[in-house]
Amino acid sequence: MIGFIVAGLIIGALARLIKPGKQNLGLLATLLLGLVGSVIGGTIASLLRQGNIFELNFLGFVLAVVASVLLIGVAETLSGRRRVTR
């Protein structure tokens, strides 16, 4: 479980580095988006028969980072909408 949290933090940090521009996300948001991205990436890799969902493999890691980048974009969009409506 601790390894899963550390992997989520690393994946979230990599996603923030890859995503252009400044993200207004804290450490907790980065961790949560990284964890969700790693579950999505692991699930897709598992469906492609490239290992177990909780197994660290190259395809799952790459898909997790891609999913996290997309999730950061969604989070930015949602937080931007909230700021505009105030």
Phi and psi restraints in degrees (value plus and minus 20) as a CYANA .aco file:
   2 ILE   PHI     -85.0   -45.0
   2 ILE   PSI     -59.4   -19.4
   3 GLY   PHI     -82.1   -42.1
   3 GLY   PSI     -56.4   -16.4
   4 PHE   PHI     -85.4   -45.4
   4 PHE   PSI     -60.3   -20.3
   5 ILE   PHI     -87.4   -47.4
   5 ILE   PSI     -63.8   -23.8
   6 VAL   PHI     -83.8   -43.8
   6 VAL   PSI     -62.4   -22.4
   7 ALA   PHI     -83.2   -43.2
   7 ALA   PSI     -59.9   -19.9
   8 GLY   PHI     -82.8   -42.8
   8 GLY   PSI     -59.5   -19.5
   9 LEU   PHI     -86.6   -46.6
   9 LEU   PSI     -62.4   -22.4
  10 ILE   PHI     -85.1   -45.1
  10 ILE   PSI     -64.0   -24.0
  11 ILE   PHI     -84.7   -44.7
  11 ILE   PSI     -62.3   -22.3
  12 GLY   PHI     -83.0   -43.0
  12 GLY   PSI     -61.1   -21.1
  13 ALA   PHI     -86.1   -46.1
  13 ALA   PSI     -62.3   -22.3
  14 LEU   PHI     -82.2   -42.2
  14 LEU   PSI     -60.5   -20.5
  15 ALA   PHI     -83.6   -43.6
  15 ALA   PSI     -59.5   -19.5
  16 ARG   PHI     -87.4   -47.4
  16 ARG   PSI     -53.7   -13.7
  17 LEU   PHI     -89.9   -49.9
  17 LEU   PSI     -56.2   -16.2
  18 ILE   PHI     -95.1   -55.1
  18 ILE   PSI     -58.8   -18.8
  19 LYS   PHI     -89.0   -49.0
  19 LYS   PSI     103.5   143.5
  20 PRO   PHI     -90.9   -50.9
  20 PRO   PSI     134.6   174.6
  21 GLY   PHI      69.2   109.2
  21 GLY   PSI     155.6   195.6
  22 LYS   PHI    -113.7   -73.7
  22 LYS   PSI     109.0   149.0
  23 GLN   PHI    -122.5   -82.5
  23 GLN   PSI     112.8   152.8
  24 ASN   PHI    -114.1   -74.1
  24 ASN   PSI      42.9    82.9
  25 LEU   PHI    -140.8  -100.8
  25 LEU   PSI     119.0   159.0
  26 GLY   PHI    -104.4   -64.4
  26 GLY   PSI    -197.8  -157.8
  27 LEU   PHI     -84.4   -44.4
  27 LEU   PSI     -61.0   -21.0
  28 LEU   PHI     -85.2   -45.2
  28 LEU   PSI     -62.5   -22.5
  29 ALA   PHI     -84.3   -44.3
  29 ALA   PSI     -60.1   -20.1
  30 THR   PHI     -81.9   -41.9
  30 THR   PSI     -64.5   -24.5
  31 LEU   PHI     -82.1   -42.1
  31 LEU   PSI     -67.3   -27.3
  32 LEU   PHI     -85.0   -45.0
  32 LEU   PSI     -62.7   -22.7
  33 LEU   PHI     -86.8   -46.8
  33 LEU   PSI     -55.4   -15.4
  34 GLY   PHI     -86.5   -46.5
  34 GLY   PSI     -59.8   -19.8
  35 LEU   PHI     -85.7   -45.7
  35 LEU   PSI     -65.0   -25.0
  36 VAL   PHI     -84.6   -44.6
  36 VAL   PSI     -61.7   -21.7
  37 GLY   PHI     -82.2   -42.2
  37 GLY   PSI     -58.0   -18.0
  38 SER   PHI     -90.5   -50.5
  38 SER   PSI     -54.1   -14.1
  39 VAL   PHI     -87.0   -47.0
  39 VAL   PSI     -63.6   -23.6
  40 ILE   PHI     -82.7   -42.7
  40 ILE   PSI     -67.9   -27.9
  41 GLY   PHI     -82.5   -42.5
  41 GLY   PSI     -61.6   -21.6
  42 GLY   PHI     -85.8   -45.8
  42 GLY   PSI     -57.3   -17.3
  43 THR   PHI     -86.4   -46.4
  43 THR   PSI     -64.8   -24.8
  44 ILE   PHI     -84.3   -44.3
  44 ILE   PSI     -63.5   -23.5
  45 ALA   PHI     -83.2   -43.2
  45 ALA   PSI     -57.4   -17.4
  46 SER   PHI     -86.4   -46.4
  46 SER   PSI     -60.5   -20.5
  47 LEU   PHI     -85.4   -45.4
  47 LEU   PSI     -49.0    -9.0
  48 LEU   PHI    -105.9   -65.9
  48 LEU   PSI     -12.1    27.9
  49 ARG   PHI      40.6    80.6
  49 ARG   PSI      20.4    60.4
  50 GLN   PHI    -128.3   -88.3
  50 GLN   PSI       7.3    47.3
  51 GLY   PHI     104.3   144.3
  51 GLY   PSI     160.0   200.0
  52 ASN   PHI     -99.8   -59.8
  52 ASN   PSI     138.6   178.6
  53 ILE   PHI     -82.2   -42.2
  53 ILE   PSI     -54.3   -14.3
  54 PHE   PHI    -116.7   -76.7
  54 PHE   PSI     -11.5    28.5
  55 GLU   PHI    -111.9   -71.9
  55 GLU   PSI     112.2   152.2
  56 LEU   PHI    -101.3   -61.3
  56 LEU   PSI      95.4   135.4
  57 ASN   PHI    -159.5  -119.5
  57 ASN   PSI     146.8   186.8
  58 PHE   PHI     -83.2   -43.2
  58 PHE   PSI     -69.3   -29.3
  59 LEU   PHI     -83.1   -43.1
  59 LEU   PSI     -63.5   -23.5
  60 GLY   PHI     -81.4   -41.4
  60 GLY   PSI     -59.9   -19.9
  61 PHE   PHI     -85.5   -45.5
  61 PHE   PSI     -66.0   -26.0
  62 VAL   PHI     -83.3   -43.3
  62 VAL   PSI     -64.6   -24.6
  63 LEU   PHI     -85.1   -45.1
  63 LEU   PSI     -54.6   -14.6
  64 ALA   PHI     -85.5   -45.5
  64 ALA   PSI     -61.5   -21.5
  65 VAL   PHI     -85.9   -45.9
  65 VAL   PSI     -63.2   -23.2
  66 VAL   PHI     -81.7   -41.7
  66 VAL   PSI     -64.9   -24.9
  67 ALA   PHI     -82.4   -42.4
  67 ALA   PSI     -58.8   -18.8
  68 SER   PHI     -87.7   -47.7
  68 SER   PSI     -58.3   -18.3
  69 VAL   PHI     -81.5   -41.5
  69 VAL   PSI     -63.9   -23.9
  70 LEU   PHI     -84.5   -44.5
  70 LEU   PSI     -60.4   -20.4
  71 LEU   PHI     -85.5   -45.5
  71 LEU   PSI     -56.5   -16.5
  72 ILE   PHI     -84.4   -44.4
  72 ILE   PSI     -60.2   -20.2
  73 GLY   PHI     -81.5   -41.5
  73 GLY   PSI     -61.8   -21.8
  74 VAL   PHI     -85.1   -45.1
  74 VAL   PSI     -63.1   -23.1
  75 ALA   PHI     -83.4   -43.4
  75 ALA   PSI     -60.3   -20.3
  76 GLU   PHI     -82.9   -42.9
  76 GLU   PSI     -63.0   -23.0
  77 THR   PHI     -83.0   -43.0
  77 THR   PSI     -65.2   -25.2
  78 LEU   PHI     -86.4   -46.4
  78 LEU   PSI     -60.1   -20.1
  79 SER   PHI     -91.2   -51.2
  79 SER   PSI     -51.7   -11.7
  80 GLY   PHI     -87.6   -47.6
  80 GLY   PSI     -57.3   -17.3
  81 ARG   PHI     -86.6   -46.6
  81 ARG   PSI     -58.3   -18.3
  82 ARG   PHI     -85.6   -45.6
  82 ARG   PSI     -58.2   -18.2
  83 ARG   PHI     -89.5   -49.5
  83 ARG   PSI     -55.1   -15.1
  84 VAL   PHI     -90.4   -50.4
  84 VAL   PSI     -54.4   -14.4
  85 THR   PHI     -96.6   -56.6
  85 THR   PSI     -31.5     8.5
